[in-house]
């Protein structure tokens, strides 16, 4: 769903898809914090959230996602450093 001018926040229900292998929400107008339910996506291999307006902390659980190979968070409004 990249480049679709979608806005709002990522709904917590996104975490109810544990077999999801890839999610690309880049180049939209999403904002707000990342839902902690993203931590439930245990099969996730690719997550691209670049070029949005996400705020808050980067989820520390990303480092626990065993299959995650590609994580792109650039061009958002995250303060500080990536855990």
Helices and strands as residue ranges (DSSP letters): E 7-8, G 12-16, E 22-24, E 29-32, G 36-40, E 46-48, E 53-54, G 60-64, E 70-72
